[in-house]
Amino acid sequence: MAAEVFPSARRQYCVEPEQSQRAVLVQFANGKLQNLGNLRFTLYNSADSTNPRKRSQRILAAETDGLSYVGNNFGTGALKCNTLRRHFIGILNKISGQMEVYVAELFNMQPLFADESFESEPTLDSQTKTFREKMDSSIEAFGATKQKQALNSRRMHKVGRESLNPAVAKAAEEIIDTKGVEALVSDAI
């Protein structure tokens, strides 16, 4: 099969378009989609024009018959190659032989399930936990065997306030009863 050759092919570069005119390239995390006919995309742009970092933040939503996908160009879900490389899309007009080249932005589309929700604020449960409790829960989930053993040992040897406070009060009463208050005050001085 011979390639078509355009003797007078010209390229028109549209390299510095506005943010709203950037082309969008999508990559689905769970592979190539089978049915592209019922695919609908919605692009959301940040409305914050004062902050230069938030000005270029975009979220792309895709809906199919069975599943929804979400991708963004900021935060932890964004691809690192967006900041390190520039992507381009070329559109060739076969009649005139002219190619228009556009700057593109790559979005990695993650499936969104019904029970998931995007929350801007941490949950109440994570706000009330102490640092130690958060570390313990991460060790339970992802820790090595020795870390889990140390955690279980620490929990078994942990003395609760309910048992410690009465024991200390009882010991203090016994000392006061045997020595007396005057002897304790003179020992302290």
SULZI-V798106 format. One record per residue. N is the residue number from 1. RES is the residue in one small letter. PHI is phi as a letter, one per 20 degrees, with the letter a starting at -180 (none if undefined). Layout:
BEGIN
N_RES_PHI ; N_RES_PHI
END
This chain:
BEGIN
1_m_none ; 2_a_e ; 3_a_e ; 4_e_f ; 5_v_d ; 6_f_d ; 7_p_f ; 8_s_d ; 9_a_f ; 10_r_c ; 11_r_d ; 12_q_d ; 13_y_e ; 14_c_d ; 15_v_e ; 16_e_d ; 17_p_f ; 18_e_f ; 19_q_g ; 20_s_f ; 21_q_e ; 22_r_f ; 23_a_f ; 24_v_d ; 25_l_d ; 26_v_d ; 27_q_c ; 28_f_e ; 29_a_f ; 30_n_d ; 31_g_n ; 32_k_f ; 33_l_f ; 34_q_e ; 35_n_d ; 36_l_e ; 37_g_f ; 38_n_d ; 39_l_e ; 40_r_c ; 41_f_d ; 42_t_c ; 43_l_d ; 44_y_d ; 45_n_d ; 46_s_f ; 47_a_e ; 48_d_e ; 49_s_e ; 50_t_e ; 51_n_e ; 52_p_f ; 53_r_f ; 54_k_e ; 55_r_f ; 56_s_e ; 57_q_f ; 58_r_c ; 59_i_c ; 60_l_d ; 61_a_d ; 62_a_c ; 63_e_c ; 64_t_d ; 65_d_f ; 66_g_d ; 67_l_b ; 68_s_d ; 69_y_c ; 70_v_c ; 71_g_b ; 72_n_b ; 73_n_d ; 74_f_b ; 75_g_m ; 76_t_f ; 77_g_e ; 78_a_f ; 79_l_f ; 80_k_f ; 81_c_f ; 82_n_f ; 83_t_e ; 84_l_e ; 85_r_c ; 86_r_d ; 87_h_d ; 88_f_c ; 89_i_c ; 90_g_d ; 91_i_d ; 92_l_e ; 93_n_e ; 94_k_f ; 95_i_f ; 96_s_e ; 97_g_m ; 98_q_e ; 99_m_d ; 100_e_d ; 101_v_d ; 102_y_d ; 103_v_f ; 104_a_c ; 105_e_c ; 106_l_e ; 107_f_d ; 108_n_e ; 109_m_e ; 110_q_d ; 111_p_f ; 112_l_d ; 113_f_e ; 114_a_f ; 115_d_e ; 116_e_e ; 117_s_b ; 118_f_e ; 119_e_d ; 120_s_f ; 121_e_d ; 122_p_f ; 123_t_f ; 124_l_f ; 125_d_f ; 126_s_f ; 127_q_f ; 128_t_e ; 129_k_f ; 130_t_e ; 131_f_f ; 132_r_f ; 133_e_f ; 134_k_f ; 135_m_f ; 136_d_f ; 137_s_f ; 138_s_f ; 139_i_f ; 140_e_g ; 141_a_e ; 142_f_c ; 143_g_f ; 144_a_f ; 145_t_f ; 146_k_f ; 147_q_f ; 148_k_f ; 149_q_f ; 150_a_f ; 151_l_f ; 152_n_f ; 153_s_f ; 154_r_f ; 155_r_f ; 156_m_f ; 157_h_e ; 158_k_f ; 159_v_d ; 160_g_f ; 161_r_f ; 162_e_f ; 163_s_e ; 164_l_f ; 165_n_g ; 166_p_f ; 167_a_f ; 168_v_f ; 169_a_f ; 170_k_f ; 171_a_f ; 172_a_f ; 173_e_f ; 174_e_f ; 175_i_f ; 176_i_f ; 177_d_f ; 178_t_f ; 179_k_e ; 180_g_n ; 181_v_f ; 182_e_f ; 183_a_f ; 184_l_f ; 185_v_f ; 186_s_f ; 187_d_f ; 188_a_f ; 189_i_e
END
